[in-house]
Amino acid sequence: MNFTDLNLIDPIAKAIQEQGYTNPTPIQEKSIPEILKGRDFLGCAQTGTGKTAAFAIPILQNLSNNKTKNNHIKALILTPTRELAIQIEENINAYGKYLPLKELVIFGGVKQGNQETALRRGVDILVATPGRLLDFIAQGIISLKNLEIFVLDEADRMLDMGFVHDVKRIIKLLPQRRQTLFFSATMPSEIQKLADSILNNPVKVEVTPVSSTAETIKQSVYFVEKDNKLNLLSHILKNDIADSVLVFSRTKHGADKIARKLQKDHISAEAIHGNKSQNARQNALNNFKSGKTRVLVATDIAARGIDIDELKYVINFELSDVSETYVHRIGRTGRAGAEGSSISFVDGLDLLNLRNTEKLIGKKIPVVKDHPFHTDNLVAQKRDSNNKPMAAGGGGERRPSRSPKPQNNNNKPSGSTPTGFKKPKNKNFTRKK
């Protein structure tokens, strides 16, 4: 099948042809005809499957066929992150470039003035993050009473980020008669309950379950001690990879540390995470897309929605404790049938996550030993609740400890604290004789 078989109107067909679209992906092929009929839709599809076009294209066509002309918001697309919201709005703008519809994206982290001005001029399609949307509703700037289409995108990520209660508040403000489109990469029980509560006899489509990775992505693992990871990253970027690379870090602090190390080694790099301002995040993303910055270091939340054409390499500096995250991460490459490569650095703290990831995807990831920091001596170790290595006895499979030195309690240095006596922090304390 190709897009000409989907009965799209000429303005949309022309726009997507200019985008290089010829054959719809499975989720697009199954969703576009049903959404064009006005059906509610439940799609379980992971990142990189083309689901933005799957809902954006039929929404544009349905609204263009609507003869009602007013400045009310007719379609709302709710999404968890600013980056993803921006990406969706850019895609809608591209697909609808020959239509007289107006779209807008709103999100927090920036002053609301420009967004408010655009809203008051009138918007047909609104892409929003939950917090900023609720702010505008509370201020009386946005009304959803005339809404015709509601899209909840990345529902599982909404749950992960603690937005479910905000989503439920927004849903209560929607008109009862509407078309609802619900997309999620996974369907945990809470998300399934939410879907059941807002969908009316939906068409259900599951495409490429989250436990699978694209066959076009070459996956590999590098065993390396934790202290050598930064050096290994620089070595690979200087000697093995000449292209742009998206690097995933577990923490915001880690992302900044990685970027600083690469900059010190004369490799252009920027970090993107939740503590960065919206302008800083968008500038970093634009620099990466344009090639001005070679390496973008991102946390998982900040990276959701990053869509880089022809990105060839993803490096997991650490593996996530959530195995499904691995699939999302490496799905940033190998998109739309293109080839890509993912490299995962694995130390003792990552070994358990590697085992769980391989179990999820149903395959062993090949180990690359041809690098100067390879080690065969890794021992699996767990993290505590603060994401730090657990101490001895904490449940990890630890290296054998050295034989303890014999203790001679009769030869303690003078001034040592007696066993069983806790020395107070007050340095002026004097023991009673």
Secondary structure, 3 states (H helix, E strand, C coil): CCHHHHCCCHHHHHHHHHCCCCCCCHHHHHHHHHHHCCCCEEEEECCCCCHHHHHHHHHHHHHHCCCCCCCCCCEEEECCCHHHHHHHHHHHHHHCCCCCCCEEEECCCCCCHHHHHHHHHCCCEEEECHHHHHHHHHCCCCCCCCCCEEEECCHHHHHHCCCHHHHHHHHHCCCCCCEEEEEECCCCHHHHHHHHHHCCCCEEEEECCCCCCCCCEEEEEEEECHHHHHHHHHHHHHHCCCCCEEEECCCHHHHHHHHHHHHHCCCCEEEECCCCCHHHHHHHHHHHHHCCCCEEEECHHHHCCCCCCCCCEEEECCCCCCHHHHHHHHCCCCHHHCCEEEEEEECCCCHHHHHHHHHHHCCCCCECCCCCCECCCCCCCCECCCCCECCCCCCCCCCCCCCCCCCCHHHCCCCCCCCCCCCCCCCCCCCCC
